[in-house]
Amino acid sequence: MTAPARTAAPAPVPPPRAGLLRHRDFRLLWAGQTVSAVGSNVTAVALPLVAVAVLDATTFQVAVLTAAAWLPWLLAGLPAGAWVDRIRRRPVMIAADLASAALFASVPVAAVLDLLTVGQLLVVALGAGLARVFFETADQVYLPTLLRPEQVPEGNAKLHATQTASYLVGPGLAGLIAQLAGAVTAVLLDAVSFLVSALCLSRIRAVEPRPERPASSALRREVADGLRFVIRDPYLRVLTVFGAASNIGLSGYQAVLVVFLVRSAGLPAGLVGLLIGLASVGGLLGAALATGLARRLGSARALLVAAALTGPPALLIPLAGPGGRVAWLVLGGALVSLGVAVGNVVKASFRQTYTPHALLGRVTVSMQLLNYGTIPLAALLAGALGAAWGPAGAITVMTAWLALTPLILLVGPLRRRRDLPAAPA
């Protein structure tokens, strides 16, 4: 086992009644991540639009773009988690932001020089995905060092609320920019957003103590410690399996959704972004309600309710089509995003307060390895199904799978509890 690292001292905070809105360092973290999240969700629509509208990419090529963005979790996730547990996290986050800004800025530059190719889009997606591995792993460990334990759920709720809001604002903004100035210009906005995030992080005053080096410097052993903790813990284990299974369905249908709406439904780019944004509107409500719902129902029961909303309503999405039938996409997507938002807020707060801090980076990335590692596989599967049966056939298969995933949570201990435990047994 590794030697315990020092837990970083939280920054001075105002009295509880003031809330986190008066916590300067948290406001900077929140502002930077909000701007970056909007930019990233602009790119989530703009990059496939560049591939489809500018480079005439196939359905499978567009799905491979999604796969490339998430593949780094499989390739580098576990060593990244162990490495992040050894060093200060804020410099890692700033470096990841700057790398992402440079990668996305290369797209409009190449377009101006008439050198843009699908291959470059794949390299950008892969590189930005690698930067995201380090940023998200460091971010999950950094937040509990900035806040007191009782403030972590509120911090997660606020961060997730703006993340969810970006799902609404980003795609709509991408569609609008694509209509007015082209999809390539929308990608440039994401590059700028990462620079803003890096600037906000650089202005945080709280000094994060350097974690102590473990007694053994063997990276393989440190990685194994995190994996072993997740595998042996009944709560983290079932949440990891459920997250992986549900991400197959979520990512699968989302990987071909833009192609379906543009080529099958014949919708203009501006309306595609708006519809995808409206389909995410339930996430705003979910992020706002998550903390209160966990208090009223109990955190374990809130997770079961969130899973029920994430699964069966997805069956409405394949009913979408031209004209008034686009309402099925909005309704189904809104219910799914509501469930995802509630579940993510409750799960993130549980993991950050339940896991020993010295293991948090490795535990986080061990869970995300399986959760996010299924995404590139799901995207490739959806692309293959789309090539064989069309985008509508691929979406039907993926949403049917998603509808069944809540049954996984009934296998573990959640169904017998009102609240999740505060610490491992």
C-alpha positions as CSV (number, residue, x, y, z in Angstrom):
1,M,0.0,0.0,0.0
2,T,1.1,3.6,-0.6
3,A,2.0,5.9,2.3
4,P,-0.8,8.5,2.9
5,A,-0.2,11.9,1.4
6,R,-0.9,15.1,3.3
7,T,-4.3,16.4,2.7
8,A,-4.1,19.9,1.4
9,A,-5.5,22.6,3.7
10,P,-8.6,24.2,2.4
11,A,-8.5,27.9,1.5
12,P,-10.0,30.3,4.0
13,V,-13.7,30.5,3.4
14,P,-16.6,32.8,4.5
15,P,-19.2,31.7,7.0
16,P,-21.5,28.9,5.6
17,R,-24.5,31.3,5.2
18,A,-22.5,33.2,2.6
19,G,-22.3,30.2,0.3
20,L,-19.7,29.6,-2.4
21,L,-20.7,32.7,-4.4
22,R,-18.4,34.7,-2.0
23,H,-15.6,32.3,-2.2
24,R,-13.1,34.1,-4.5
25,D,-11.0,31.1,-5.5
26,F,-14.1,28.9,-6.2
27,R,-15.6,31.7,-8.3
28,L,-12.4,31.8,-10.5
29,L,-12.5,28.0,-10.8
30,W,-16.2,28.1,-11.6
31,A,-15.9,30.9,-14.2
32,G,-13.0,29.3,-16.0
33,Q,-14.7,25.9,-16.2
34,T,-18.0,27.5,-17.3
35,V,-16.4,29.4,-20.3
36,S,-14.4,26.3,-21.2
37,A,-17.5,24.1,-21.0
38,V,-19.5,26.3,-23.4
39,G,-16.6,26.3,-25.8
40,S,-16.2,22.5,-25.6
41,N,-19.9,22.0,-26.3
42,V,-19.7,24.4,-29.3
43,T,-16.9,22.1,-30.6
44,A,-18.9,19.0,-29.9
45,V,-21.3,20.1,-32.6
46,A,-19.0,22.2,-34.7
47,L,-16.3,19.6,-35.3
48,P,-18.7,17.0,-36.8
49,L,-20.3,19.9,-38.8
50,V,-16.8,20.7,-40.2
51,A,-16.3,17.1,-41.1
52,V,-19.8,16.8,-42.7
53,A,-20.3,20.2,-44.3
54,V,-16.7,21.2,-45.2
55,L,-14.9,17.8,-45.7
56,D,-17.9,15.7,-46.8
57,A,-16.9,13.0,-44.2
58,T,-18.8,9.7,-44.0
59,T,-21.0,8.6,-41.1
60,F,-18.3,6.2,-39.9
61,Q,-15.6,9.0,-40.1
62,V,-17.8,11.3,-38.0
63,A,-18.2,8.5,-35.4
64,V,-14.4,7.9,-35.4
65,L,-14.0,11.6,-34.4
66,T,-16.0,10.9,-31.3
67,A,-14.0,7.8,-30.6
68,A,-10.7,9.6,-31.0
69,A,-11.7,12.2,-28.4
70,W,-12.3,9.5,-25.7
71,L,-9.7,7.0,-26.7
72,P,-7.0,8.6,-24.4
73,W,-9.0,7.4,-21.3
74,L,-8.1,3.8,-22.4
75,L,-4.5,4.6,-23.4
76,A,-3.4,6.9,-20.6
77,G,-6.1,7.1,-17.9
78,L,-4.6,4.8,-15.3
79,P,-1.0,6.2,-15.3
80,A,-2.4,9.8,-15.4
81,G,-4.4,9.1,-12.2
82,A,-1.3,7.9,-10.4
83,W,0.8,10.7,-11.7
84,V,-1.7,13.4,-10.7
85,D,-1.7,12.0,-7.1
86,R,2.0,12.8,-6.9
87,I,2.0,16.5,-7.8
88,R,0.1,19.7,-7.5
89,R,-3.0,19.7,-9.6
90,R,-3.5,23.3,-10.7
91,P,-0.4,23.5,-12.9
92,V,-1.6,20.3,-14.6
93,M,-5.0,21.9,-15.3
94,I,-3.4,25.1,-16.7
95,A,-1.1,23.1,-19.0
96,A,-4.0,21.0,-20.3
97,D,-6.0,24.1,-21.1
98,L,-3.1,25.7,-23.0
99,A,-2.5,22.5,-25.0
100,S,-6.2,22.3,-25.9
101,A,-6.3,25.9,-27.0
102,A,-3.3,25.3,-29.4
103,L,-4.9,22.2,-30.9
104,F,-8.3,23.7,-31.6
105,A,-6.7,26.9,-32.9
106,S,-4.9,24.8,-35.6
107,V,-8.3,23.9,-37.2
108,P,-9.2,27.5,-38.5
109,V,-5.5,28.1,-39.3
110,A,-5.4,25.0,-41.5
111,A,-8.8,25.9,-43.1
112,V,-7.5,29.4,-44.1
113,L,-4.4,27.8,-45.6
114,D,-6.7,25.2,-47.4
115,L,-4.8,22.4,-45.7
116,L,-7.6,21.0,-43.4
117,T,-8.3,17.3,-43.6
118,V,-10.3,14.7,-41.7
119,G,-6.9,13.3,-40.5
120,Q,-6.1,16.6,-38.8
121,L,-9.5,16.7,-37.1
122,L,-8.7,13.2,-35.8
123,V,-5.3,14.3,-34.4
124,V,-7.0,17.4,-32.8
125,A,-9.7,15.2,-31.2
126,L,-7.1,12.7,-29.9
127,G,-4.8,15.4,-28.5
128,A,-7.5,17.4,-26.9
129,G,-8.9,14.1,-25.4
130,L,-5.5,13.4,-23.9
131,A,-5.4,16.9,-22.4
132,R,-8.9,16.3,-21.0
133,V,-7.8,13.1,-19.2
134,F,-5.2,15.1,-17.2
135,F,-7.5,18.1,-16.6
136,E,-10.5,16.2,-15.4
137,T,-8.5,13.8,-13.2
138,A,-6.7,16.8,-11.6
139,D,-9.9,18.8,-11.3
140,Q,-11.7,16.0,-9.3
141,V,-8.8,15.9,-6.8
142,Y,-8.3,19.7,-6.7
143,L,-11.9,20.7,-5.7
144,P,-11.8,19.0,-2.3
145,T,-8.6,20.9,-1.5
146,L,-10.2,24.2,-2.3
147,L,-13.4,23.6,-0.2
148,R,-14.4,22.1,3.1
149,P,-16.0,18.6,3.0
150,E,-19.5,20.0,3.7
151,Q,-19.1,22.5,0.8
152,V,-18.1,19.9,-1.8
153,P,-21.7,18.9,-2.8
154,E,-22.6,22.6,-3.3
155,G,-19.5,23.1,-5.4
156,N,-20.2,20.0,-7.5
157,A,-23.8,21.1,-8.0
158,K,-22.7,24.6,-9.2
159,L,-20.1,23.3,-11.5
160,H,-22.4,20.7,-12.9
161,A,-25.2,23.2,-13.3
162,T,-23.1,25.4,-15.6
163,Q,-21.7,22.3,-17.3
164,T,-25.2,21.3,-18.1
165,A,-26.1,24.8,-19.1
166,S,-23.3,24.6,-21.6
167,Y,-25.0,21.6,-23.2
168,L,-27.9,24.0,-24.0
169,V,-25.9,27.1,-24.9
170,G,-23.0,25.5,-26.7
171,P,-24.8,23.5,-29.4
172,G,-27.2,26.4,-30.1
173,L,-24.2,28.8,-30.3
174,A,-22.4,26.4,-32.6
175,G,-25.4,26.2,-34.9
176,L,-25.7,30.0,-35.0
177,I,-22.0,30.6,-35.7
178,A,-22.0,27.9,-38.3
179,Q,-24.9,29.6,-40.1
180,L,-23.4,33.1,-39.9
181,A,-19.7,32.4,-40.2
182,G,-19.1,28.7,-40.8
183,A,-18.5,25.8,-38.6
184,V,-14.7,26.3,-38.6
185,T,-15.2,29.7,-36.9
186,A,-17.1,28.0,-34.1
187,V,-14.1,25.8,-33.4
188,L,-12.0,28.9,-32.9
189,L,-14.3,29.9,-30.1
190,D,-13.3,26.8,-28.2
191,A,-9.6,27.7,-28.4
192,V,-10.3,31.1,-26.9
193,S,-12.4,29.5,-24.1
194,F,-9.5,27.3,-23.0
195,L,-7.3,30.4,-22.8
196,V,-9.9,32.1,-20.5
197,S,-10.0,28.9,-18.3
198,A,-6.2,28.9,-18.0
199,L,-6.2,32.6,-17.0
200,C,-8.8,32.1,-14.3
201,L,-6.9,29.1,-12.8
202,S,-3.7,31.1,-12.8
203,R,-5.4,33.8,-10.6
204,I,-6.4,31.5,-7.8
205,R,-4.6,32.5,-4.6
206,A,-4.9,29.3,-2.5
207,V,-1.6,27.5,-2.3
208,E,-1.9,23.8,-2.8
209,P,0.6,21.8,-0.8
210,R,2.7,19.3,-2.7
211,P,1.5,15.8,-2.0
212,E,4.0,13.6,-0.2
213,R,5.8,11.0,-2.3
214,P,4.6,7.5,-1.6
215,A,7.0,5.1,0.1
216,S,7.2,3.1,-3.1
217,S,7.7,5.1,-6.4
218,A,6.5,2.2,-8.5
219,L,3.8,3.6,-10.8
220,R,2.4,0.2,-11.5
221,R,1.8,-0.5,-7.7
222,E,0.1,2.9,-7.3
223,V,-2.2,2.2,-10.2
224,A,-3.0,-1.2,-8.8
225,D,-3.9,0.4,-5.4
226,G,-6.6,2.6,-7.1
227,L,-8.0,-0.3,-9.2
228,R,-8.1,-2.6,-6.2
229,F,-10.0,0.0,-4.1
230,V,-12.7,0.4,-6.7
231,I,-13.0,-3.4,-7.4
232,R,-13.3,-4.3,-3.7
233,D,-15.8,-1.5,-2.8
234,P,-19.4,-2.6,-3.4
235,Y,-20.6,1.0,-4.0
236,L,-17.9,2.2,-6.3
237,R,-17.9,-1.1,-8.2
238,V,-21.6,-1.0,-9.1
239,L,-21.5,2.7,-9.9
240,T,-18.6,2.1,-12.3
241,V,-20.3,-0.7,-14.1
242,F,-23.5,1.3,-14.4
243,G,-21.6,4.3,-15.7
244,A,-19.8,2.3,-18.3
245,A,-23.0,0.5,-19.5
246,S,-25.0,3.7,-19.7
247,N,-22.2,5.6,-21.6
248,I,-22.4,2.9,-24.3
249,G,-26.0,3.9,-25.1
250,L,-25.5,7.7,-24.5
251,S,-22.4,8.0,-26.6
252,G,-23.5,5.6,-29.2
253,Y,-26.6,7.6,-30.2
254,Q,-24.9,11.0,-29.7
255,A,-22.0,9.9,-32.1
256,V,-24.4,9.7,-35.1
257,L,-27.1,12.2,-34.0
258,V,-25.7,15.1,-36.0
259,V,-25.5,13.0,-39.1
260,F,-29.0,11.7,-38.6
261,L,-30.5,15.2,-38.2
262,V,-28.6,16.7,-41.1
263,R,-28.8,13.9,-43.6
264,S,-31.9,11.8,-42.6
265,A,-34.1,14.6,-41.3
266,G,-32.7,17.2,-43.7
267,L,-32.4,19.9,-41.0
268,P,-30.1,23.0,-41.5
269,A,-27.0,23.3,-39.3
270,G,-28.5,26.2,-37.2
271,L,-31.6,24.2,-36.3
272,V,-29.5,21.1,-35.5
273,G,-27.5,23.0,-32.8
274,L,-30.7,24.5,-31.4
275,L,-32.4,21.1,-31.1
276,I,-29.5,19.4,-29.5
277,G,-29.3,22.3,-27.0
278,L,-33.0,22.0,-26.2
279,A,-32.7,18.3,-25.7
280,S,-30.1,19.1,-22.9
281,V,-32.4,21.6,-21.1
282,G,-33.4,19.0,-18.5
283,G,-29.9,18.9,-17.2
284,L,-30.2,22.5,-15.9
285,L,-33.2,21.4,-13.8
286,G,-31.4,18.2,-12.7
287,A,-28.3,20.0,-11.6
288,A,-30.4,22.5,-9.6
289,L,-32.4,19.8,-8.0
290,A,-29.7,17.2,-7.3
291,T,-28.5,18.3,-3.9
292,G,-32.0,18.9,-2.6
293,L,-33.3,15.7,-4.0
294,A,-30.5,13.7,-2.3
295,R,-31.4,15.3,1.0
296,R,-35.1,14.7,0.6
297,L,-35.1,11.2,-0.8
298,G,-31.6,10.1,0.4
299,S,-28.5,10.0,-1.8
300,A,-28.9,6.3,-2.7
301,R,-32.6,6.6,-3.7
302,A,-31.8,9.8,-5.7
303,L,-29.3,7.8,-7.7
304,L,-32.0,5.1,-8.5
305,V,-34.5,7.8,-9.6
306,A,-31.8,9.5,-11.7
307,A,-31.0,6.1,-13.4
308,A,-34.7,5.5,-14.1
309,L,-34.9,8.9,-15.9
310,T,-31.7,8.3,-17.8
311,G,-32.8,4.9,-19.3
312,P,-36.4,4.4,-20.5
313,P,-37.1,8.0,-21.8
314,A,-34.2,7.4,-24.3
315,L,-36.7,5.3,-26.3
316,L,-38.4,8.5,-27.4
317,I,-35.3,9.8,-29.3
318,P,-35.5,7.4,-32.3
319,L,-39.1,8.6,-32.9
320,A,-37.7,12.0,-34.0
321,G,-38.1,13.0,-37.6
322,P,-38.9,16.0,-39.9
323,G,-41.5,18.6,-38.9
324,G,-43.3,18.2,-35.6
325,R,-41.6,14.9,-34.9
326,V,-38.4,16.7,-33.7
327,A,-40.4,17.2,-30.5
328,W,-39.6,13.6,-29.6
329,L,-35.9,14.3,-29.6
330,V,-36.4,17.3,-27.4
331,L,-38.6,15.5,-24.9
332,G,-36.6,12.3,-24.7
333,G,-33.3,14.2,-24.6
334,A,-34.5,16.5,-21.8
335,L,-35.6,13.6,-19.6
336,V,-32.3,11.8,-20.2
337,S,-30.2,14.9,-19.5
338,L,-32.3,15.5,-16.3
339,G,-31.4,12.0,-15.0
340,V,-27.7,12.3,-16.1
341,A,-27.3,15.6,-14.3
342,V,-28.8,14.4,-11.0
343,G,-26.8,11.2,-11.1
344,N,-23.5,12.9,-11.9
345,V,-23.8,15.5,-9.1
346,V,-24.6,12.8,-6.5
347,K,-22.0,10.4,-7.7
348,A,-19.2,13.0,-7.9
349,S,-19.9,14.3,-4.4
350,F,-20.0,10.8,-3.0
351,R,-16.7,9.7,-4.6
352,Q,-14.9,12.9,-3.5
353,T,-15.9,12.7,0.2
354,Y,-16.0,8.8,0.5
355,T,-12.6,8.0,-1.0
356,P,-9.4,8.5,1.1
357,H,-7.8,11.7,-0.4
358,A,-4.4,10.0,-1.0
359,L,-6.2,7.6,-3.4
360,L,-8.7,10.0,-4.9
361,G,-6.9,10.6,-8.2
362,R,-6.3,6.9,-8.8
363,V,-9.8,6.0,-7.8
364,T,-11.3,8.7,-10.0
365,V,-9.4,7.6,-13.1
366,S,-10.0,3.9,-12.4
367,M,-13.7,4.6,-12.5
368,Q,-13.4,6.9,-15.5
369,L,-11.2,4.3,-17.3
370,L,-14.2,2.0,-17.6
371,N,-16.9,4.8,-17.8
372,Y,-15.1,6.8,-20.5
373,G,-13.2,3.9,-22.0
374,T,-16.5,2.5,-23.4
375,I,-17.2,5.7,-25.2
376,P,-14.8,5.3,-28.2
377,L,-16.0,1.7,-28.5
378,A,-19.6,2.8,-28.5
379,A,-18.9,5.5,-31.1
380,L,-17.2,3.0,-33.4
381,L,-20.1,0.5,-32.9
382,A,-22.6,3.2,-33.7
383,G,-20.7,4.2,-36.7
384,A,-20.6,0.7,-38.0
385,L,-24.3,0.3,-37.3
386,G,-25.0,3.6,-39.0
387,A,-23.0,2.5,-42.1
388,A,-25.0,-0.8,-42.3
389,W,-28.5,0.3,-41.2
390,G,-28.4,4.1,-41.4
391,P,-28.2,6.6,-38.5
392,A,-31.8,5.9,-37.5
393,G,-31.1,2.2,-37.0
394,A,-27.9,2.9,-35.0
395,I,-29.8,5.3,-32.7
396,T,-32.6,2.8,-32.2
397,V,-30.1,0.1,-31.0
398,M,-28.2,2.4,-28.7
399,T,-31.2,3.9,-27.0
400,A,-32.7,0.4,-26.5
401,W,-29.5,-0.6,-24.7
402,L,-29.6,2.6,-22.6
403,A,-33.2,1.9,-21.5
404,L,-32.1,-1.4,-19.9
405,T,-29.0,-0.1,-18.0
406,P,-30.8,1.1,-14.7
407,L,-31.3,-2.6,-13.9
408,I,-27.6,-2.8,-13.0
409,L,-28.0,-0.6,-9.9
410,L,-30.5,-3.1,-8.5
411,V,-27.7,-5.7,-8.3
412,G,-25.6,-3.9,-5.7
413,P,-26.4,-2.5,-2.2
414,L,-28.1,0.7,-3.3
415,R,-31.6,-0.8,-3.4
416,R,-31.4,-1.5,0.4
417,R,-30.2,2.0,1.5
418,R,-31.7,5.4,1.8
419,D,-28.3,7.2,1.8
420,L,-24.8,6.3,0.6
421,P,-22.2,5.7,3.3
422,A,-19.9,8.5,4.5
423,A,-16.8,6.3,4.5
424,P,-15.7,2.8,3.5
425,A,-16.5,0.1,6.0
